[in-house]
């Protein structure tokens, strides 16, 4: 919650509020614990591209994303009767975080697959000669 140091000075309050919003948008330490469902994630991605109208179907998702400070909802005025939402910088940062997380998981999975393939090929090529060598040593030990 924003509390200005001097509420009587409008300019200073505006500057402090902008700095407070920048700091809030830059906050990323809670990204690992944020879990969005498919509808919420889809709405966030749509908001990244353009303004999205808040309807009865997506209202709960929009409210949750707003609580997480990922989007901002514009309330209707006398001119505009539609309620719209758009992505905040924090929402863009969250999408980048998720993309990097998915890419890291793919890299780790690919690394595991490479190890499995290499191990199976190495086992296939090395097992026959190894068994032949052990058999030859055993035969030499058996016959004096």
C-alpha positions as CSV (number, residue, x, y, z in Angstrom):
1,X,0.0,0.0,0.0
2,X,1.3,3.4,-1.0
3,X,1.7,6.0,1.8
4,X,3.2,9.4,0.7
5,X,5.7,11.1,2.9
6,X,4.0,14.5,2.4
7,X,0.4,14.3,1.2
8,X,0.2,18.1,0.8
9,X,2.9,18.2,-1.9
10,X,1.3,16.8,-5.0
11,X,4.4,16.8,-7.1
12,X,6.4,14.9,-4.5
13,X,3.5,12.5,-4.0
14,X,3.3,11.8,-7.7
15,X,7.1,11.1,-7.9
16,X,7.0,8.8,-4.9
17,X,4.0,7.0,-6.3
18,X,5.7,6.4,-9.7
19,X,8.9,5.2,-7.9
20,X,6.7,2.9,-5.7
21,X,5.0,1.5,-8.9
22,X,8.4,0.9,-10.6
23,X,9.7,-1.0,-7.5
24,X,6.5,-3.0,-7.4
25,X,6.8,-3.9,-11.1
26,X,10.4,-4.9,-10.7
27,X,9.6,-7.3,-7.8
28,X,10.2,-10.8,-9.0
29,X,11.0,-12.8,-5.8
30,X,7.5,-14.2,-5.6
31,X,7.4,-15.5,-9.2
32,X,8.3,-19.1,-8.3
33,X,5.3,-19.4,-6.0
34,X,2.7,-17.9,-8.4
35,X,0.7,-20.7,-10.1
36,X,-1.7,-19.6,-12.8
37,X,-4.2,-21.9,-14.4
38,X,-4.6,-22.2,-18.2
39,X,-7.3,-19.5,-18.4
40,X,-5.4,-17.0,-16.3
41,X,-2.2,-17.6,-18.3
42,X,-4.1,-17.3,-21.5
43,X,-5.6,-14.0,-20.5
44,X,-2.2,-12.7,-19.4
45,X,-0.8,-13.6,-22.8
46,X,-3.7,-12.0,-24.6
47,X,-3.2,-8.8,-22.5
48,X,0.4,-8.8,-23.6
49,X,-0.7,-8.3,-27.2
50,X,-3.6,-5.8,-26.8
51,X,-6.3,-4.6,-24.4
52,X,-8.7,-7.3,-23.5
53,X,-12.4,-6.7,-22.6
54,X,-13.3,-8.1,-19.1
55,X,-16.4,-10.3,-19.5
56,X,-18.4,-12.5,-17.2
57,X,-16.3,-15.5,-18.5
58,X,-12.9,-14.0,-17.7
59,X,-13.8,-11.7,-14.8
60,X,-12.5,-14.1,-12.1
61,X,-9.2,-14.6,-13.9
62,X,-8.8,-10.9,-14.5
63,X,-9.4,-10.1,-10.8
64,X,-6.9,-12.7,-9.7
65,X,-4.3,-11.4,-12.1
66,X,-5.0,-7.9,-10.8
67,X,-4.5,-9.1,-7.2
68,X,-1.1,-10.4,-8.3
69,X,-0.3,-7.0,-9.9
70,X,0.2,-8.7,-13.3
71,X,-2.5,-6.7,-15.1
72,X,-4.4,-3.4,-14.6
73,X,-8.1,-3.2,-15.1
74,X,-9.5,0.1,-16.4
75,X,-12.9,0.8,-14.9
76,X,-15.6,2.2,-17.1
77,X,-16.2,5.9,-17.1
78,X,-19.0,8.1,-18.6
79,X,-17.3,7.9,-22.0
80,X,-16.4,4.2,-22.0
81,X,-18.8,1.6,-20.8
82,X,-16.5,-1.4,-21.3
83,X,-14.2,-2.7,-18.6
84,X,-10.8,-3.5,-20.2
85,X,-7.5,-4.9,-18.8
86,X,-3.9,-4.5,-20.0
87,X,-0.6,-6.0,-18.9
88,X,1.7,-4.3,-16.5
89,X,5.5,-4.5,-16.6
90,X,5.4,-7.0,-13.8
91,X,3.1,-9.2,-16.0
92,X,5.6,-9.0,-18.9
93,X,8.4,-9.9,-16.5
94,X,6.4,-12.9,-15.3
95,X,5.8,-14.1,-18.9
96,X,9.6,-13.8,-19.5
97,X,10.3,-15.7,-16.3
98,X,7.9,-18.5,-17.3
99,X,9.4,-18.7,-20.8
100,X,12.9,-19.0,-19.3
101,X,11.7,-21.7,-16.9
102,X,10.2,-23.7,-19.7
103,X,13.4,-23.4,-21.8
104,X,15.5,-24.5,-18.8
105,X,13.3,-27.5,-18.3
106,X,13.6,-28.4,-22.0
107,X,17.4,-28.1,-21.9
108,X,17.5,-30.3,-18.8
109,X,15.2,-32.9,-20.4
110,X,17.3,-32.9,-23.6
111,X,20.5,-33.3,-21.5
112,X,18.9,-36.3,-19.8
113,X,17.9,-37.8,-23.2
114,X,21.5,-37.4,-24.5
115,X,22.9,-39.2,-21.5
116,X,20.4,-42.0,-21.9
117,X,21.1,-42.5,-25.6
118,X,24.9,-42.3,-25.1
119,X,24.7,-44.8,-22.3
120,X,22.6,-47.3,-24.2
121,X,24.9,-47.0,-27.3
122,X,28.0,-47.3,-25.1
123,X,26.5,-50.3,-23.3
124,X,25.6,-52.0,-26.6
125,X,29.0,-51.5,-28.2
126,X,31.1,-52.3,-25.1
127,X,29.2,-55.2,-23.7
128,X,30.1,-57.9,-26.3
129,X,33.9,-57.1,-26.3
130,X,33.9,-57.0,-22.5
131,X,32.2,-60.3,-22.2
132,X,34.5,-61.8,-24.8
133,X,37.5,-60.5,-22.8
134,X,36.2,-62.0,-19.5
135,X,35.5,-65.3,-21.3
136,X,39.1,-65.4,-22.7
137,X,40.6,-64.6,-19.2
138,X,38.4,-67.3,-17.6
139,X,39.5,-69.9,-20.2
140,X,43.2,-69.0,-19.7
141,X,42.8,-69.4,-16.0
142,X,41.0,-72.8,-16.4
143,X,43.6,-74.3,-18.7
144,X,47.1,-74.6,-17.2
